[in-house]
Amino acid sequence: MNKIRQATAEDAHRIAEIIVFNYRLNFYPIFKSDEFYFGQMQVKNLAEEYMNENALKNTFVYDDGVIKGVIDIEGKEIKRLFVEPVLQSCGIGKVLLGYAVEKCGATFLWALEKNTRAIEFYTKNGFLKLRERKYEEDTTEYLIKLTI
């Protein structure tokens, strides 16, 4: 059974929940912005963005009866890949990543340089770190490019 499917507007709240909790766990310790992570970054706000069918055209979910992960792909770039925090290290991210590469033709992504856990995951799954770096928007933190 294929567990990856196109996301729909009905998935918006669950997608937003996964993303918000991952942002808080993975990025709050780096950026420490209470205003952003506990003010602006709210499930309700992000879900509203995902209610738009146009916003979902490049969003796929891992759904085995419960949505456990989400991936956004834009052209050849993986924009986001998040798995429910309590289900990480269970192979869900690997399945989503494989889908992006094999079915959608994704070839690269940008990862926050200080997010060593994510970088380790991507390199373990066949991505190579390039020397190309850029600043995360409106910050002094670097993103590094990884490619398949």
PETA-V795308 format. One record per run of one state. SS is the DSSP state (hx for helix, st for strand, lp for the rest). FROM is the first residue (numbers start at 0). LEN is the number of residues. Records with the same first field share a line. If there is no record, write none. Layout:
SS = FROM-LEN, FROM-LEN
This chain:
lp = 0-3, 6-2, 26-1, 31-2, 40-2, 50-2, 56-2, 63-3, 74-2, 83-1, 87-4, 102-5, 112-3, 124-3, 135-6, 147-1
st = 3-3, 58-5, 66-8, 76-7, 107-5, 127-8, 141-6
hx = 8-18, 27-4, 33-7, 42-8, 52-4, 84-3, 91-11, 115-9
